[in-house]
Amino acid sequence: MQRDFNAIALIALLETVRADAQAAILRPFEKQFPCSAIRLNGPGLLLMEDDPLPRSLAVAGGWGYIGRHFVDAAVALRIPVYVRDPGPIPTGIDQDRVRVIGTDEEFYGLPADFYHIGLHPRDRGAALGRLADRLLQGDHFMVLNEKPMAAPESPGECMELRRLVERAGMCMLFDFPELFDPMTLRVRAFLRSFNEVRIDEMRMTRSKDREDPANPRNYKIMVPIQHQETVHCLAWVFTCLAETRGGLDGVWDQGVSVEGVSAPYHPPNPQAYPHPVDGRFEGSVRFGNSVVRLLTDFTAKAPRSKRRTVHGVGDGNPFVIEAEYLEGHKFLAIDGKDIGFAQDANVYQAVIRQGWQWYRHPNLAEASLYLTPSFAHRSYLLSAMLWDACHLGGPRSVDSLEAFWNYTPGFTTS
Ligand SMILES: NC(=O)c1ccc[n+]([C@@H]2O[C@H](COP(=O)([O-])OP(=O)(O)OC[C@H]3O[C@@H](n4cnc5c(N)ncnc54)[C@H](O)[C@@H]3O)[C@@H](O)[C@H]2O)c1
């Protein structure tokens, strides 16, 4: 409201001055308005726009696996992209659309609306520190960070990051792509549509052959599968359960217990791994009366799948939600009826669009469901509990959210 009022006052002021003086007047105000709320459009004309997309995207690690997805998605959306990556520029990059930035200083000082930090946890600290400094000086932009929130062996970094984000007033969302997907928004709306709703069982499968030496992607280093991949399933589960329990904290109301077994990953480049990591996890998580059955499998010959099924009861009637998130095969069906989503919709474009909308129009009533550092920290801790259940002698449980926050992960590299 205050922002709109200021913008109207600014428009009135600008209307009284010559067009060539407007840009100079506008410049200091740009810091007060997130991104593109105000913009000069032709000589002398000012518009307040509700831009559906950011004006530009800055991707740290843009030549990496995930960074490249965002570079390509931004190019497809015709958003100018900046990339900072010390690696060689890959083939197929259109440098008219993608500007390669040579120094960190220039990159983290860009007037970009949207930063994507497509880096491994060990490389993120300096980048986020620079962005925090800018925000403290009054700049505005959003930051999309990657999972896992910290390396599995450094759980303390989660709280450090949360403190940094809070101190800087940073809008940081985490990249759990499926949660930005319109299919998930539809699932959430369905669950919200009941007066009384509960979920009895969820089945979550995420699998692909990540051991095949013929696939170059498989040479990228991965962390234990609980943190690498199961974490995506956990984030989706939190989102659905939160819709049925009056918010995210309600997910922990009846305690949480986990159990599971894992099998090692056999990478095509074992020399790059200082210690073995899990490549297959199968187990379950109980949130009170709701049970979640999980299978994440990156071992040889695992079929490609991102399948999930939800059984529940809404206002006394049983329902079934079935979804597949694998690009090219996507679908969402509720009680057997296909809702009609495109099979090949690109999820990274959805992340840019939806992330930008959440940044521009935050709905405080739903704040706990946005993919904030607190949300990512919960998914990190539950991934850690799953790893512990496999390696430290069996099931793990906590009886409250407070006990969950105090859970000490047992992951060790020895
Ligand atoms: N959200 C998802 O679905 C998803 C998918 C894949 C990976 N990830 C996560 O993204 C992170 C990166 O994974 P990846 O597989 O893309 O890794 P990657 O190794 O393919 O890419 C990392 C890139 O960062 C570059 N880089 C290294 N240091 C840098 C620095 N200081 N500044 C700028 N660039 C730098 C490297 O040259 C490389 O191109 C990991 O945490 C991973 O778990 C998330």
The ligand as a Gaussian input file, in Angstrom:
#p B3LYP/6-31G(d) Opt

LIG

0 1
 N       17.091000     -27.958000      -7.977000
 C       17.427000     -28.957000      -8.759000
 O       16.599000     -29.653000      -9.325000
 C       18.899000     -29.246000      -8.959000
 C       19.334000     -30.046000     -10.033000
 C       20.697000     -30.247000     -10.182000
 C       21.594000     -29.699000      -9.294000
 N       21.121000     -28.952000      -8.237000
 C       22.052000     -28.365000      -7.247000
 O       22.745000     -27.296000      -7.860000
 C       24.075000     -27.234000      -7.348000
 C       25.019000     -27.313000      -8.535000
 O       24.877000     -28.588000      -9.133000
 P       25.242000     -28.871000     -10.665000
 O       24.939000     -30.302000     -10.910000
 O       24.596000     -27.847000     -11.556000
 O       26.817000     -28.638000     -10.608000
 P       27.827000     -28.432000     -11.797000
 O       29.142000     -28.885000     -11.285000
 O       27.290000     -28.993000     -13.062000
 O       27.851000     -26.839000     -11.998000
 C       28.478000     -25.920000     -11.161000
 C       29.004000     -24.792000     -12.061000
 O       29.475000     -23.748000     -11.197000
 C       30.676000     -23.228000     -11.780000
 N       31.395000     -22.568000     -10.686000
 C       32.199000     -23.107000      -9.733000
 N       32.610000     -22.159000      -8.873000
 C       32.026000     -21.002000      -9.282000
 C       32.045000     -19.677000      -8.792000
 N       32.730000     -19.337000      -7.707000
 N       31.306000     -18.739000      -9.446000
 C       30.581000     -19.057000     -10.551000
 N       30.543000     -20.304000     -11.072000
 C       31.255000     -21.257000     -10.437000
 C       31.378000     -24.430000     -12.369000
 O       32.319000     -24.068000     -13.360000
 C       30.178000     -25.218000     -12.943000
 O       29.926000     -24.864000     -14.295000
 C       24.216000     -28.395000      -6.370000
 O       24.008000     -27.936000      -5.071000
 C       23.102000     -29.351000      -6.788000
 O       22.614000     -30.148000      -5.738000
 C       19.812000     -28.707000      -8.080000

